[in-house]
Amino acid sequence: MDTELKDNPRWATSSHGGTTQPSPLEVSALGQELEDCNRSRGRLFAWQCAADSVVLFVATHFVTTLALVVLVVATTLVVLRW
């Protein structure tokens, strides 16, 4: 089974000393792809992203969040006693 290789353009990941800026056609194609991808995710995707952001923030700032909660609870208890 012999197959001939055609002279198709080959993709290269090196700039070969040239500019590394993407061409306007590449930027346009990427924008269209991202738009199609975001449109296919559904209506609740924005809510899911927001929830993920909150969880990530709390997870990375756990000690600070815990100290803030303790401070609010302690302040509330002191104010309610007076």
Summary of the structure (lengths in Angstrom):
residues: 82
radius of gyration: 26.5
end to end distance: 90.7
largest distance: 90.9
contacts: 111
relative contact order: 0.04
helix: 63%
strand: 0%
